[in-house]
């Protein structure tokens, strides 16, 4: 089973940007779908974006046009570029792939 480690979270002002990374312990080439989820305090975990091994992307309506998911199979890493961040984007962000979850990285959007 693959091990996943997220990084790149932090505190950012509204309108700012962050790039999250999800590093895998082995090749992700064969993992068909990888995804980013997030969980805000008191809320259920929700799907943010998915990407297939062929590069097909899907996004939650709440992040369309602001977030971009990508993967670099050569580096065994998935990314989430987040622009025009809003306070409602505040959550712990998790990566998922091959039935595995990372430990999460906190994103806080606040002035």
N, C-alpha and C positions, 0 to 999 in steps of 0.2 A: 504494500500500500504506500502511496506517495505521501511524503511529509510536505506541508505547505507552510510558509512563513511570510506574513505580511509585514510591510514597512511603509513609511512615508506619511503616516498620519501626523496630526498636530493641530495647533490653533491658528486659525486664519480669519481675517476680517471678511465680512460680506463683500461679494464681488471678486474675491481672491481666487487663487488656484492652488491645487495640490496634485501631486502624482503619486498614486499608491503603486507599490510593487508586490508581487506574490511570487516568491522564489520556491521552486520545487526541488525535492531531493533527488529526483531522477528525470529522465527525459519526459517531456509532456507531449511529444510528437504524436503518441498514440492515444492521448486523451481527447476524445471527440468533442466534448463540450466542457468548457471551463466558465466559471461564473463569479461575479461579485454580488454579495448580499450585504445588507446593513440592518442593524437593529438599534433603534432609538430607545431611550429609557421609557419603560412602561408600554412598549409596543412590540408587536411580533416582528420576527425577522422577515425582511422583504427582499425580493429579487431586484437587483439594480440593473445588471447587464449580463449578457452571455455572449460567448464567442466560440464558434466551432473550429475544428482543425483546418477547415477550408477557409476560415476567415469571415464566415457569416456572422453578423452581429445583430443583437436585439437589445432594446433598452426599455426600461420602465418609462411610462409617459412623463413622470415627474423629472426625469433627468435628460430626456431627449434634447439634443441640440446643445447641451452643456457638458456632458460626460462622453468620453471616448474610451472604449475597451480595446485592448490590443494584446497580442502575445508574440513572444520571440522564442520560437522552438529551439533555436540554437543556444539560447541562454537559459532555457528551462524556466522562463519567467513570463508572468502575465502582468499587465499594467491597467490602471484606471486613471486617465487624465481627467481631472475635475476642474472645470472653469465656471466662472460666474456663480460661485458658491453662495448658498443661502443659509440662514440659520436653521431652516428645516432639514438641511442636509446633515446636521449634527447627529452622529451615530457611531457605533462601532462597526467597522467594515470588515467583512470576512471574505476570503476567497475559498472557492470550492472547486474540486475536480477529482474524478475517479473515486467518488464516495468519501473523499477526505475533506477536512476543514482545517483552515489555519486558526491561530489563536485570536486573531482580530487586531485591528489597529484603530485607535480612537481618532475621529475627526470632529473638531469643534469649530463651528463657524459663529463668531461673536465679535462685536465691536467693543 
